[in-house]
């Protein structure tokens, strides 16, 4: 049975993982770490459902902040992650832990990060925020402080000399603020990225970034811990290596999760049932 853990406290996570490792067989149980971003939730639950149904594996899902996720993988407390944004967003984590983990390559391409506003907002560049900060109440709505996009936004404040404050929050809280402002046609600027369902719901645009603080196109990579290939069957490693979602597939799953009150696992099981052709390609 798949058990979902949503603790964000590192000591609790380490204790739970230690207990899981002491009682579970490595070849038949696996621990996946992910961040509470809609793309990561969708991505990781699809993989969990496949591991459960096609490999008969006991899957442990651990929801953590980005920094703890990378640390946990490097220390071997996590077996795999599917939420590594490169080269910019999580680049500093890769610099720190890259020699201790294994990159299996992209599972999604065409990602990107930056500052996002509704299209009715009458500016087009981050530089314009200097003269219009008051119209945004001098606030940029952010997400969890461990996210790479937050570090980039702190840098943007300095480089562009923005008279604004970045509010630490979460993906969910940020999108609530965006939705409320959008309904009233108020000016708002948020830390944003694609893939994300908000671009399907609202008319939004990235602000131009002439100093290239947020970098260009990003890819989302799958990483596994050292020793993964020795501890799991070859077909499990092959599946992780083959796993790849298109823009359409990931956006479909994100919107299903957003719109349906069922558990993410139930929705992922239904998704893999409806997309068996894709699943079979990954299992080859």
C-alpha positions as CSV (number, residue, x, y, z in Angstrom):
1,X,0.0,0.0,0.0
2,X,1.3,3.4,-0.9
3,X,1.7,5.8,2.1
4,X,1.8,9.5,1.6
5,X,3.8,11.6,4.1
6,X,3.5,15.3,4.1
7,X,5.7,16.3,7.0
8,X,8.0,19.2,6.3
9,X,10.0,18.7,9.5
10,X,13.4,17.2,8.7
11,X,13.8,15.2,12.0
12,X,10.4,13.6,11.4
13,X,11.3,12.7,7.9
14,X,14.6,11.2,8.8
15,X,13.0,9.2,11.6
16,X,10.3,7.9,9.3
17,X,12.7,7.0,6.5
18,X,15.0,5.2,9.0
19,X,12.1,3.1,10.2
20,X,11.0,2.3,6.6
21,X,14.5,1.2,5.6
22,X,14.8,-1.0,8.7
23,X,11.6,-2.9,7.9
24,X,11.4,-2.8,4.1
25,X,13.2,-4.8,1.5
26,X,15.2,-2.4,-0.7
27,X,14.4,-4.3,-3.9
28,X,10.6,-4.1,-3.4
29,X,10.2,-0.7,-1.7
30,X,11.2,2.7,-2.9
31,X,11.1,6.3,-1.5
32,X,10.4,9.2,-3.7
33,X,10.9,12.8,-2.7
34,X,9.0,15.8,-4.1
35,X,8.2,19.4,-3.6
36,X,4.6,20.7,-3.1
37,X,4.5,22.2,-6.6
38,X,1.6,21.2,-8.9
39,X,4.0,19.9,-11.6
40,X,6.0,17.9,-9.0
41,X,2.8,16.5,-7.4
42,X,1.5,15.3,-10.7
43,X,4.8,14.0,-12.0
44,X,5.7,12.1,-8.8
45,X,2.2,10.5,-8.3
46,X,2.2,9.2,-11.9
47,X,5.5,7.5,-11.3
48,X,4.3,6.2,-7.9
49,X,1.2,4.7,-9.5
50,X,3.2,3.0,-12.2
51,X,5.7,1.6,-9.7
52,X,2.8,0.3,-7.5
53,X,0.7,-1.2,-10.3
54,X,3.3,-2.5,-12.8
55,X,6.2,-3.4,-10.5
56,X,4.2,-4.3,-7.4
57,X,6.4,-2.0,-5.3
58,X,5.7,-0.4,-1.9
59,X,6.2,3.3,-2.6
60,X,6.9,5.9,0.1
61,X,6.2,9.5,-0.9
62,X,7.9,12.2,1.1
63,X,6.9,15.9,0.6
64,X,9.7,18.3,1.5
65,X,11.2,21.6,0.7
66,X,13.6,21.7,-2.2
67,X,16.8,21.9,-0.1
68,X,15.8,18.9,2.1
69,X,14.9,17.0,-1.0
70,X,18.3,17.3,-2.6
71,X,20.1,16.7,0.8
72,X,17.9,13.6,1.4
73,X,18.8,12.2,-2.1
74,X,22.5,12.8,-1.6
75,X,22.5,11.2,1.8
76,X,20.6,8.1,0.5
77,X,17.4,8.8,2.5
78,X,15.5,9.2,-0.8
79,X,15.9,6.8,-3.7
80,X,14.8,9.2,-6.5
81,X,13.4,12.6,-7.3
82,X,11.7,13.8,-10.4
83,X,11.7,17.5,-9.6
84,X,15.2,18.7,-10.4
85,X,14.9,22.0,-12.4
86,X,18.1,22.7,-14.4
87,X,20.3,24.5,-15.2
88,X,19.2,27.6,-13.1
89,X,16.5,26.9,-10.6
90,X,18.2,24.1,-8.7
91,X,21.7,24.7,-10.2
92,X,23.3,25.5,-6.8
93,X,22.0,22.3,-5.4
94,X,23.5,20.4,-8.2
95,X,26.8,22.2,-7.6
96,X,26.7,21.0,-4.0
97,X,25.5,17.5,-4.4
98,X,26.1,16.5,-8.0
99,X,29.0,14.2,-7.3
100,X,26.8,12.2,-4.9
101,X,23.8,11.5,-7.1
102,X,23.0,10.2,-10.6
103,X,21.3,12.3,-13.3
104,X,19.0,10.2,-15.6
105,X,18.3,13.1,-17.8
106,X,15.2,15.2,-18.5
107,X,11.6,13.9,-17.8
108,X,10.2,17.3,-19.1
109,X,11.6,20.0,-21.4
110,X,10.4,23.5,-22.1
111,X,10.2,24.7,-18.5
112,X,11.0,28.2,-17.4
113,X,10.9,30.6,-14.4
114,X,10.5,34.3,-13.9
115,X,8.3,37.1,-12.7
116,X,4.7,36.8,-13.9
117,X,1.9,39.3,-14.2
118,X,-1.6,39.2,-15.7
119,X,-1.7,40.4,-19.3
120,X,-3.9,43.4,-18.3
121,X,-0.9,44.8,-16.3
122,X,0.6,47.6,-18.5
123,X,4.3,46.8,-18.1
124,X,6.4,44.3,-19.9
125,X,9.8,44.2,-18.2
126,X,11.2,43.6,-14.8
127,X,12.9,47.0,-15.2
128,X,9.5,48.7,-15.3
129,X,8.8,47.5,-11.7
130,X,11.1,50.3,-10.5
131,X,8.6,53.0,-11.5
132,X,5.5,51.0,-10.9
133,X,6.2,49.3,-7.6
134,X,3.5,51.2,-5.7
135,X,0.9,49.9,-8.0
136,X,1.9,46.4,-6.8
137,X,1.9,47.5,-3.2
138,X,5.6,47.1,-3.4
139,X,5.1,43.3,-3.1
140,X,6.2,40.2,-5.1
141,X,4.2,37.1,-4.1
142,X,6.6,34.2,-3.8
143,X,6.6,30.5,-2.8
144,X,8.6,28.4,-0.3
145,X,11.9,30.1,0.6
146,X,14.0,27.0,-0.3
147,X,13.0,27.2,-4.0
148,X,15.6,28.3,-6.5
149,X,13.2,30.8,-8.0
150,X,13.2,32.6,-4.7
151,X,17.0,32.9,-4.7
152,X,16.8,34.2,-8.2
153,X,14.2,36.8,-7.2
154,X,16.3,38.0,-4.3
155,X,19.1,38.5,-6.9
156,X,16.6,40.3,-9.2
157,X,15.8,42.8,-6.3
158,X,19.5,43.7,-6.1
159,X,20.3,43.7,-9.8
160,X,17.3,45.7,-10.9
161,X,17.3,47.8,-7.6
162,X,13.6,47.1,-7.1
163,X,11.9,48.8,-4.1
164,X,9.9,45.7,-3.4
165,X,9.6,42.9,-0.8
166,X,9.3,39.3,-1.7
167,X,6.7,37.4,0.4
168,X,7.6,33.8,1.3
169,X,4.6,31.6,0.9
170,X,3.7,28.5,-1.0
171,X,2.6,27.5,-4.5
172,X,-1.0,27.2,-3.3
173,X,-1.0,30.4,-1.4
174,X,0.6,32.3,-4.2
175,X,-2.0,31.1,-6.7
176,X,-4.8,32.1,-4.3
177,X,-3.5,35.6,-4.2
178,X,-3.1,35.7,-8.0
179,X,-6.7,34.5,-8.4
180,X,-8.1,37.1,-6.1
181,X,-6.2,39.9,-7.7
182,X,-7.1,38.6,-11.2
183,X,-10.8,38.6,-10.4
184,X,-10.6,42.2,-9.4
185,X,-8.3,43.2,-12.2
186,X,-5.7,44.4,-9.7
187,X,-2.0,44.6,-10.4
188,X,0.0,41.7,-9.0
189,X,3.4,40.2,-9.7
190,X,4.2,36.6,-8.6
191,X,7.1,34.2,-8.9
192,X,6.0,32.0,-11.8
193,X,7.0,29.1,-13.9
194,X,5.9,26.7,-16.6
195,X,4.6,24.1,-16.5
196,X,1.8,25.3,-14.2
197,X,-1.9,25.2,-14.5
198,X,-2.3,29.0,-13.8
199,X,-1.4,29.6,-17.4
200,X,-4.3,27.5,-18.5
201,X,-6.7,29.4,-16.2
202,X,-5.5,33.0,-16.4
203,X,-4.1,35.2,-19.2
204,X,-0.6,35.8,-17.9
205,X,2.8,36.9,-19.2
206,X,6.4,36.7,-18.1
207,X,8.1,40.0,-17.6
208,X,11.1,40.5,-19.8
209,X,14.4,39.8,-18.0
210,X,17.1,41.8,-19.8
211,X,19.7,40.9,-17.2
212,X,18.9,37.2,-17.6
213,X,18.6,36.6,-13.9
214,X,16.1,33.8,-14.4
215,X,18.0,32.1,-17.2
216,X,16.5,30.6,-20.4
217,X,14.6,27.4,-21.0
218,X,14.9,24.8,-18.3
219,X,14.5,21.1,-18.1
220,X,13.1,19.0,-15.3
221,X,15.4,16.0,-14.5
222,X,15.1,12.7,-12.8
223,X,17.9,11.9,-10.3
224,X,18.5,8.8,-8.3
225,X,20.8,8.1,-5.4
226,X,24.2,6.4,-5.7
227,X,23.8,2.6,-5.6
228,X,20.3,2.7,-7.1
229,X,21.3,0.5,-10.0
230,X,22.7,-2.1,-7.6
231,X,19.6,-2.1,-5.3
232,X,16.8,-2.3,-7.8
233,X,15.9,-4.5,-10.7
234,X,17.2,-3.4,-14.1
235,X,13.6,-2.8,-15.5
236,X,12.9,-0.3,-12.6
237,X,16.0,1.7,-13.6
238,X,15.0,1.5,-17.2
239,X,11.6,2.8,-16.4
240,X,13.0,5.8,-14.6
241,X,15.4,6.4,-17.5
242,X,12.6,6.2,-20.1
243,X,10.0,8.3,-18.2
244,X,9.2,11.5,-20.0
245,X,6.1,13.7,-20.1
246,X,5.1,16.1,-22.9
247,X,3.6,19.5,-22.3
248,X,0.2,18.2,-23.0
249,X,0.5,15.2,-20.8
250,X,1.8,17.1,-17.7
251,X,-0.7,20.0,-18.1
252,X,-3.5,17.4,-18.4
253,X,-2.5,15.8,-15.1
254,X,-2.0,19.1,-13.3
255,X,-5.5,20.3,-14.3
256,X,-7.0,16.9,-13.2
257,X,-5.4,17.3,-9.8
258,X,-6.6,20.9,-9.6
259,X,-10.2,20.2,-10.5
260,X,-10.8,16.9,-8.8
261,X,-11.1,16.3,-5.1
262,X,-10.0,12.7,-5.2
263,X,-6.5,11.8,-3.9
264,X,-3.6,12.4,-6.2
265,X,-2.8,8.7,-6.2
266,X,-6.4,7.8,-7.4
267,X,-6.1,10.4,-10.1
268,X,-2.7,9.2,-11.2
269,X,-4.0,5.6,-11.4
270,X,-6.8,6.8,-13.6
271,X,-4.4,8.9,-15.7
272,X,-2.1,5.9,-16.4
273,X,-5.1,3.8,-17.3
274,X,-6.2,6.4,-19.8
275,X,-2.7,6.9,-21.2
276,X,-1.6,3.3,-21.4
277,X,0.3,3.8,-24.7
278,X,2.6,6.3,-23.0
279,X,3.1,4.0,-20.1
280,X,4.0,1.1,-22.3
281,X,6.7,3.1,-24.0
282,X,8.2,3.9,-20.6
283,X,8.1,0.3,-19.6
284,X,10.0,-0.9,-22.7
